[in-house]
């Protein structure tokens, strides 16, 4: 299935297999901007995961501006990251102990879902 997803995204990204766990990852910023984000803009997630996507998209936008290269602006990125998914990893939490979670965007589910 991951090979099909990779193929769908024009062979962008890498599939990792380790300890019987397979992962698909796209890590090049230009690929995320040109391929991944447009896809999820056109086909939005229909769960609360959409709020993570909105935060992710904001992080990508700020990284594309070079904000991750400035210490003060990097803190802003980490604040956004802390609000996503399960928050920061233990290692990042140790390195950035003064991080404040950003407000998660409110997402409402669509009234009519097109399952196609």
C-alpha positions in Angstrom: 0.0 0.0 0.0 2.8 2.4 0.8 4.3 1.8 -2.6 1.0 2.8 -4.2 0.9 6.0 -2.1 4.5 6.8 -3.1 3.6 6.2 -6.7 0.5 8.4 -6.4 2.7 11.2 -5.2 5.0 10.9 -8.3 7.6 8.7 -6.5 8.2 11.4 -4.0 9.6 10.4 -0.6 11.1 7.3 0.8 9.7 4.1 2.3 11.5 2.9 5.4 11.1 -0.7 6.8 12.5 -1.4 10.2 11.5 -4.1 12.7 8.5 -5.1 10.7 7.2 -1.5 10.6 7.0 0.3 7.3 6.8 4.1 7.1 6.4 6.5 4.2 8.1 9.8 4.6 8.4 12.9 2.5 11.0 15.2 4.0 12.2 17.5 1.2 10.6 20.9 1.8 10.1 21.6 -1.9 8.2 18.2 -2.3 6.0 19.0 0.7 5.2 22.4 -0.7 4.6 21.4 -4.4 3.0 17.9 -3.9 1.8 17.1 -0.4 0.2 20.4 0.7 -1.7 20.9 -2.6 -3.1 17.4 -2.3 -4.4 18.0 1.2 -5.7 21.4 0.3 -7.7 19.8 -2.5 -8.8 16.8 -0.5 -9.0 18.0 3.2 -9.0 15.6 6.0 -12.5 15.1 7.5 -11.5 14.5 11.1 -9.9 16.5 13.8 -6.6 15.5 12.2 -7.3 18.5 10.0 -6.2 20.8 12.8 -2.8 19.0 12.9 -2.5 19.6 9.1 -3.3 23.3 9.5 -0.4 23.6 12.1 1.9 21.5 9.9 1.1 23.7 6.9 2.0 26.8 9.0 5.3 25.3 10.1 6.2 24.5 6.5 5.3 28.0 5.4 7.6 29.5 8.2 10.4 27.1 7.4 10.2 28.0 3.7 10.7 31.7 4.8 13.8 30.5 6.7 12.4 31.1 10.2 13.9 27.9 11.5 17.4 29.4 11.1 16.7 32.2 13.6 16.6 31.1 17.3 13.7 33.3 18.3 11.6 32.3 15.3 12.6 28.6 15.8 10.8 28.8 19.2 7.6 29.8 17.4 7.9 26.7 15.2 8.5 24.5 18.2 5.4 26.0 19.9 3.4 25.0 16.9 4.9 21.6 16.8 4.1 21.1 20.5 0.4 21.5 19.7 0.4 18.8 17.0 -0.3 15.1 17.5 1.3 13.9 20.8 3.3 17.0 21.4 7.1 17.2 21.6 9.3 14.2 21.9 11.1 13.7 25.3 14.3 14.9 23.7 12.8 18.1 22.3 11.0 18.8 25.6 14.3 18.6 27.5 16.0 21.0 25.1 13.1 23.4 24.9 11.6 23.4 28.4 9.9 26.8 28.1 7.7 25.9 25.2 4.0 26.9 25.2 1.6 25.0 23.1 0.0 27.1 20.4 -3.8 27.2 20.1 -5.1 24.3 18.0 -7.3 25.4 15.1 -11.0 24.6 15.5 -12.2 22.3 12.8 -15.7 21.5 12.0 -16.6 18.4 10.0 -18.3 18.9 6.7 -22.1 18.4 6.6 -22.0 16.5 3.3 -19.2 14.1 2.7 -18.4 12.9 -0.8 -17.0 9.4 -0.3 -15.6 9.4 -3.8 
